[in-house]
Amino acid sequence: LFLRKNLITSGSEKNKQNNYSHPSYFENPLSCPDYFGLKNLVNLTDLFQARVHLGHRSALRNEYMKPYIYGCRQGVDIIDLQQTCSLMFDALN
């Protein structure tokens, strides 16, 4: 009798759970452009204050980094933070 009651209540609980509908981005997280809310966590000012824009010496530059270099100052490459920020969000989402 005890097992039968548990089976009946667990079945009704399953029906209650199935009636609840989740937002569409829970079912398909790739449909949400900022699923983890990263744009609220990091901005350009934070990246600048963390000195993310400072790269290596320009003599050590890899050829594939040229599109992402903003400029060069005193022999040190300056990384474009706008591109870094947008590409970081794409990579983390």
N, C-alpha and C positions, 0 to 999 in steps of 0.2 A: 504494500500500500504506500509506504514512504517513497519508494523508488518511482512509483507511478505518478505521485503528486509532483515530484521533482521533474519528471519528464514533461508533464503537462505545463508546469510553470516555466520551464526553460524554453519550451516551444513558443509560448506566448511572448516571452521576452525577446526571442529572435524576431518575431513578427513586429514588435515595437521598434527594434533596431533597424529593420529593413524599411520601415516607413519613413525614417529620418533621411532626408536627402542632404548630401554634402554639397558645398559650392563646387562648381565645375573645375576650378583650379586645383582642388584636392585630388580629383580623379585623374587629371592630366596636368601635372605641374609645368610641363613645357609650354602650355598655352598662356601662362602668366609671365609677362616680361620681367618682373622683379619679384620672384616667388619668395625669396628670403628677406626682402626689404633692405637690401644693401645700400640703396641710394640714400636712406635715412641714416646709415651708419658712417659712411665715409664721403667726404667731399674734397674739392680741390685744395681748400685751405688746410685740411688735416694732412693731405699728402705733402703739401709744401712744407708744413711745420715739421714733418717727419723726415724731411730732406730726401724724399724719394726722387726728386728731380736731378739730384747730383749723380752723374754716371762715372764711368772710368775715365782714365786719361784718353785723349783722342787718338793717341798712337796705338792703343789697344782695341780700337773700335772694330767690331765685326761688320762686314759689309751689309748684312741683313738688318742691322739696326738703323741704317741711314734714314728710312722713312719716319722713324720715331724720335729722332734727335731734333730738338728745337734749335739748338745752337751750340757754340763752344765758347767757354770763357776760361782764360788762363790755363789752357791745355786740358780742361775737363769738359766732357760732354754734358750738356744740359738736356734732360729728357723731357719731351712734351707731355705735360701732365693731363691735358684734355684727352689726348689719345689713350694715355695710360688708364685714366679713370673709366672711359667707355669700354675699353677692351677688358679691363679687370671685371666689370660688371657682367660682360658677356661670358667670360670664362667661369666666373663663380656661380652664375645662374645656369 
